[in-house]
Amino acid sequence: MVDRPVPPFVYLLCTDDSTPDDLLVLLHGLADGRRALLAYSSLDRLVDLCGPEQRWTLARTEQLDDVYGPFDALVLDEPPPAHAATATAAPSGGEGARAGGRGRTAPPPVVYLPVRDDGASVEVRPLRDGRPALLAYTALDRLAAGCGPEQPWVALPTASLGEVKRRQPYDVVVFDLHVPEQHRREGRIA
């Protein structure tokens, strides 16, 4: 069961015969008889725990009960149980539902960007060679580990990074960078 904050977007397991117009999300039976929805905080975690051929969909956490319910438990970042799963039909095309693929995609469909204290701009830092780099994180816990637990952030579809680049020019996107402690203050990037 979930013992840490659930990110605003999660990856859910789908059946092999799911299509963008007919998503079938897997619900797993737990040993105590409850039905569990397995969710993954990043695409690479899903692949590591479920295999590169696993079909998936991206969903807004706030809509899980309404779109994918009923279920009794939400299990985050755990391997699927060995026993059989049941498929639950979920409408596609709803806000936050995105038909996924198999295995890894590069970059992921959603990224978490650290926001500066002004709240209006994201972190763009110079690399050693002088090029400006956008800091992006593939999972919310990775942002907290890389930038500090008090780091403000925004979740954006990766497709929106072009708009970010128009507002704040950068040459490269750096994923899951650990910002050294000397560049942090009060649990966030200084």
Summary of the structure (lengths in Angstrom):
residues: 190
radius of gyration: 17.8
end to end distance: 34.5
largest distance: 56.7
contacts: 558
relative contact order: 0.17
helix: 19%
strand: 37%
